[in-house]
């Protein structure tokens, strides 16, 4: 599960850099991917906690 958080942080950094460079489409897409990775991480962490 630590890989998901690492990927989410990577996509957040990519989104920030893309936004600074003016590529707002890439930044938005990267933020969506990061958001879904965090959601999946939270769901898996809750499931692992109860198992």
N, C-alpha and C positions, 0 to 999 in steps of 0.2 A: 504494500500500500504506500510505502514511502516513495515509490517511483511515481505515483500519481501526483503527489504534492510537488515533487521535483519538476515534473512536466508542467504543472500548473504555473509554477514560478517562472519557468522558462518562457511559457507563452505570455505571461504578464510582462516580462522584460521585453519580449519581442513586440508586444503591443505598444508599450511605452516608446520604444525606439522608433517604431513605424509611425506613431503619432507625431513624434518630434520631427521626423523627416517629411511629414506631410502625406503619408500614405494612410489615409483614414480608413479606407476599405479594408486593408490588411490589418490595421489596428483593431477594428471592430470585430473582424473574424477571429483574430487571436484572443480577444477578450471573451468571445462566446465559447471558444474551445477551453480556455482556462476556467470559465465559470462551470462548464459541464464536468470538467475533471475534478473540481472541488466538490461538486454535488455528489459525484460518484464516490469520491473518497469518503465523504461524510456518511453516506449510506452504507458503504462497506465497513467503516469503522463501527457504526452502530450495530450492524449484524454480527461482526466479530466480537463485540463486547458482550452480546447476549448469548453467544454460543460457547 
